[in-house]
Structure formats: C-alpha cells, structure tokens
Amino acid sequence: MMGGMAKQDNYIFHSRLPPIALAEKMLTLIGEGKKARAADGVIGNGSEQEMTLFARRKKNSPAIEYKADLEAEGSGTRIDGKFKTAGGLGFFKVIFLGIGAIFMAVGLGGLVSGAPLLICLPFIGVPLFQWLIFFTILRTMKKNGAEERKKILAFMHKHLELEEAPQAARRNGALLN
C-alpha cells in the first residue's frame, strides 16, 4: 500500500467543480493565514492552479503532504498530485545522518590510529544511539503516514466532489477501499 515515505506515485482525480469554484470551496472549508482551521482533520493551502493538503497532527508537524496541480478539464478540474514527505523533513534527515556519520568517522578513525577507547567510544556510541531513536521516530511516522493519506483522500472525496480520472482508477483504487 505505502511502500515507504519516499514513494511518490501520482494520484489523479477529476472534480466536478471548475478550478475557481474548487479554490473558493477550499478557502471556505480551511481558510487561509491566521484564520486557517482544520476541516475533518485536514489543513492546507493553494489556489485555482495548485493545492497542498496535510493531515493535522497533535504537534502540527505533518509527515506527508498531498501536493497537486489543478487544471481545467471539461466542465470540472483535473487534480494531478503526489503524496510525499513533507517539506523540510528530507533535508533534516540528510543533515542529521550526515553529522552523525562525521562523528562516527572521527571515532573510528581515532580507534584505528590508536587513540584510547574511552575517548573514541562517545564518538561512536552517541551517533548510534541518536540514529536508533531517529529511525524509531521515522518508523512511527511511516505508520502514521498511511493513516494521514487515508484522511486526506477521505477529505478530498467528501468535500471536493471527486470522480476518479479513468486513467488512474486502478492505481488510486487500492487506497480508497
């Protein structure tokens, strides 16, 4: 179902509403700026050309987002988007793991060059412990991500008058059941 947080499949839908009406409905449901509020546990932003939706969490830090382009199609709107890891999380992972790797390399280099074990051990042990905690958090986020994805899809079907685009029906169907 959700092979991993980095999985980025397109989810294509068709709304009966034209793009401007869709944007106005989203604005009415969710609001904007300081007046933004969660509708059915979903928050987001956008315009008549694009939208981004997140499932609201306790700490208001989304694990995944649905980012879509909107374009007029017939009398409605084609919504073509992807679920992906939210904004700065990917950058944070690279920096966090990179800094840990540097400390690990210093500790291992010290051991190889004959430095005392008590000096090198913290450089090896602390990053290992941090990585253990980090991957535990990522695993929890992955479980929550599947629930968030279902919540966002349910919100879209309930409020945006969606019909599945014929070319995406099989791919989207697996998540909607």
Salt bridges, closest charged atoms under 4 A:
ASP9 OD2 - LYS7 NZ 3.53
ASP40 OD2 - LYS158 NZ 3.28
ASP40 OD2 - HIS159 NE2 2.54
GLU65 OE2 - LYS84 NZ 3.97
GLU73 OE1 - HIS14 NE2 3.89
GLU73 OE2 - ARG78 NE 3.80
ASP80 OD2 - ARG78 NH1 3.39
GLU148 OE2 - ARG57 NE 2.74
GLU161 OE2 - LYS25 NZ 3.77
GLU163 OE1 - HIS14 ND1 3.40
GLU163 OE2 - ARG16 NE 3.00
